[in-house]
Amino acid sequence: MVMTTGLSDFEKDLPTGDREVDEVLAEAREVTGKDWQVTVTRNSEARLFRSPKITERWQLYVYVGGFLPWQVLGCASCKRSVFAYLCGVVSGARIKTREAE
């Protein structure tokens, strides 16, 4: 089932903090012509007598339009899976372009 949501302007087009992910994200936008967004949520959990536990949640979105215009791609929820998904998108778009020529 497709899950869609809304994104605020301050959530869009932010750098992820990872150069490789930012590069493949820009490339995915270029070759597909679609608006892809990646958000990174960092949480810090304070603990007694230990250093805080920091967790990251990565989320990948693609613009589809409509009432809630951003489709949430739930299969990409960590940095590695977001990077792999975007590499697959870029690869597939390049193959499709090559076949059309």
N, C-alpha and C positions, 0 to 999 in steps of 0.2 A: 504494500500500500504506500502511496506517495504521501510524504509529510512536507507541508509547506509552512513558512513562517514569514515574519517581517523583520527586516534589519533596519536599524537606525542609521542615519547618516554618519554618526561618529564611529560606527562599527565597520563601515565599508572602506576599502582601499588602505587599510593599515598594514604596515610591514609586519611580518610574522616574527622577525628576529632570527630567522634562518635564511641565509643567502641563497642556498640551493632551492628551497621551497619557493622563495620569492621569484627566482628566475624561471622556474618551470610554471609557476602561476601566470606570469606575464606571457610566457610562450603559449600556454593554453588559451589565454584570452585572444592572442594574436591569430593562432591557426584555426580556432573554432568560430571566432567572431561572437562568442557568448561572454557574458559577464560572470566570471567565477569569483567567489569570495572565500577567504579563509579567516576564521576567527580563532584566537588562542586565548583561553581563559586560564589564568594562573591563580591557584589558591594556596594559601599558607596556613597550615594547621599548627598552632602553638602546642608544645608538649613540655611537661615538667621535666627538668633535668636532662633534656636532650635538645638537639637543634630542631628547629621547626621542619615539618614535613611539607615540601612544596610539590604540588601536583599540577600537571598541565592537561587541559582538555582541548583538543583541536577539533574543529568542525568545518566541513566543506559545504559550500552552497553554490547553486547555479540559478541564474535568473530565468524564470519561466513566465512571468507576467501574471495577471489576475489579481484577485483580492489580497491574498497573501503571496507575494510574488517570488519568494525565494524557496527553491526546493532544497530540503536538507538531505544530504547524502550520508546516511547513517553508517554506511560501511567504512567510512573514513573518519576515525575518531582519535587517532594518534598521529604524530608527525610522520612516522614511516608509512602508514596507510594512506595519508593525504598525499604524500610525495609519490607513492606508487600509483595511486588512482590518477593523478594529474599526468604522470609519465605515460600511462596507458591512453589517456585522452589525446595527448599530443601525438603519440605514435599512431593511433587510429586515424586521426585527422590527416596526418601526413600520408599515410597509405591511401586513404580515400582520395586525396588530392592527386597523388601519383597515378592512380588508376583512372582518374578522369581525364588525364592528359593524353 
